[in-house]
Amino acid sequence: MKHQRYSYNRSKPFKFNFSRRIKRAFKEKHNFYIYRSFLTGRKRGVSKDLKKALTNLNLLHLLTPSGLHLSSLLLIIALMRKRFKGPWPKRVELIICLSIYFFLPGYYSLKRVALLRSLFIANNYFKNHFKSLQIFSIFLIIDIMFGTFQYSKISFAYSVLFLGIIFLGGKLNFIKLSLLFFSGQVLIAAINDQQISYLSVVVSPILTWIFTLAYPLLFLNLFFIKIFNYSQYFVGLFSDIVIFLNIWLSKFSMIDITWPLIIVAIIINRRTLYLCIGIITINLFIY
């Protein structure tokens, strides 16, 4: 009998189960499934129309716990740092991130952001001795050799592209970040032979920012949702807006991805040029 080496990455993703009381707090059950998906990534019960709309608007990642979700929750710790002086809030954040990376089954995208955040916190203890590019390189080496790369190469490729845009893009304002994200969406659409809406350069970032601001409130509502459930109104309105915009945009603004558009996308992402080329190369080998 061969010895089977245990790996936490091969285990099934941990399923966060909500009680029936929480489910009964929602007047409409489909809003409960959307809420649960936003918080835990479990997509069962979410309508096909909403999934399709999120996919078309490049927002399906909202239904998967990732860096966006983690960053929103870490805002709570950021507020703690203002209230409680000293090194403890940073240490708590470091412990949380490392625990997620090493002990939470599945959730590869969330793990990658947790590892990257851990490295930046650790660098702070070394008085920011390493530059962002060096930290990002260390992150890539660790995750490729010991982490999530071998179990989900496509997820790894897409995550690295957008993480590179955020952490290596320099000083970013809303307009510049929107253009960078749109160029990333162009590359992914080209790889998957999909069309893309040029209006998503505006729509997708706005919806993402709205979700980012609302997510901590959705998370905190979990602790008193049986008393006052305001989350049901947000998820209901948000999903209706997503479906409406998908129908509206699909009527006149879908475009094919051409090589000139791909080249423009790479030029826009010139700070992450090697990442862009790497993403294309990885997917060529995969497919």
Secondary structure, DSSP 8 states (H G I E B T S, - for coil): -------GGGS--------HHHHHT-SSHHHHHHHHHHHH---TT--HHHHHHHHHTT-GGGGS--HHHHHHHHHHHHHHHHHS-SSHHHHHHHHHHHHHHHHS-S-HHHHHHHHHHHHHHHHHHTTS-S-HHHHHHHHHHHHHHHSSGGG-HHHHHHHHHHHHHHHHS-S--HHHHHHHHHHHHHHHHHHTT--EETTHHHHHHHHHHHHHHHHHHHHHHTTSTTT---HHHHHHHHHHHHHHHHHHHHTT-EE---HHHHHHHHHHTGGGHHHHHHHHHHHHHH-
